[in-house]
Amino acid sequence: MIPLIAFISWHCEDNAADQDDSQPSLPTGTPIIEGKRVYISGFYQDSSLTQMVACFWVDGERVDLEYGAAEAITVDNGDVYLAGQWFDSTGWNGEACYWINGVRYDLEGGGDPSTEVTDIAVDNGDVYVSGVMSDGSTFGTNACYWKNGVRTDLTNSNVDAMANSIGINNGDVYVTGWRIQNHASIACYWKNGNINTLHSTSYFGDAYDIAFKGNDFYIAGEIDAQNTDNWNACYWRNCNKVNLPRTGYGAPAFGIFLEGNDEYL
C-alpha cells in the first residue's frame, strides 16, 4: 500500500471520452521520503489565469491532465487514479469524471452542473467515487457514489445529504458524510447503502475521511453542540467518538491515516 497525501476488470474503451490515449509519464526524480512516493491531487490556473488545469504531483513534480480540477487521488498497483471534473476550453462545459493513468472516464449524471465528486477508492480493479448531486429542488442534495461509472443514490429528495469520502473493506462499501435531520447536520456513514448516524440531533457534525484496520473502521470529522459554534475535531472508532484536544478555537479533522498502533489526523 503506497501512503498518499491528497489535498488527498472493466472495459475502458466503451466509456472513455474522445481524447489522446497517450498516458502521462510519471516523474522519476528524487523521492521526498526515502522508499516512498508522495502523490498530491489538485489544479492550477493556466497562463491566461482564466482556466484551471487538472493535475497531480509526484514527489513535487507536476503531471498535467487537461482543463479541469482533480479533487482526490489514490494509487493501486502502480496505477494512478484521480477523481474530479474536466472542462472544455471555455471553462463552462464539462463533467464529473475520473482518470486512470491520465485516461478520462465520465460518470453517470456527471454532466449535471450540480454534480460534485469528493473521493476515490479502488478495490479489486473496481473504481469507486463518492460525491453529491442535486435532488431537483433549489438547494437539496443527494449523497451518492459511483462504481465503475454507474451511480448509486444513497438518499433522495426527502433527505438532504453529502458524501465526503469512500472506502472499501472486506468487500463492504463505506461512504462518510452528513445528512440533515430536524434542521441539524448529522455526521453519518453509509455501509452498503444503509445509513448510520454518529450522534444525536442535539449536535451538528460532519464525517470526512475513513480508514480501516482489520475489521475496525475509523472516521475523522467534527462535532458541535447546537447553537454554540464551538466545533471540536474528533474521530469515531466503530461509532465510538474520541474528541481531540483543543485550545479555545474550533477545528475539524479532515483526514485520518493509520500506521501500526498510531492514528494520524
PyMOL commands that set and color helices and strands:
alter all, ss='L'
color gray80, all
select helices_A, chain A and resi 12-14
alter helices_A, ss='H'
color red, helices_A
select strands_A, chain A and resi 39-45+52-58+61-76+79-87+94-100+103-106+116-123+126-134+141-147+150-153+161-169+172-181+184-191+194-197+203-213+216-225+232-237+240-243+257-259+262-264
alter strands_A, ss='S'
color yellow, strands_A
deselect
rebuild
show_as cartoon
